[in-house]
Amino acid sequence: MERTRIAGGAPDCRNDDCPTVYATDRGTIAVQGDILERQTPEGEAVVEIPEGVLREAFHALGW
């Protein structure tokens, strides 16, 4: 899967460890964030990202 950063991941982040929103070549949106303590199916996780990163992503996508 190829991904393109559309929000977050500020230049001052180290080792790609900042909340980030990506568009994928599969027509999906992927998010990177801190894992929250919540039971999920295997292979899934609930992540938390700042509201501002989502707003930036919506703007970048023209939503």
Buried (B, 14 or more C-beta within 10 A) or exposed (E): EEBEBBBBBEEEEEEEEBBBBBBEEEEEBBBBBEEEEEEEEEEEEEEEBEEEBBEBBEEBEEE
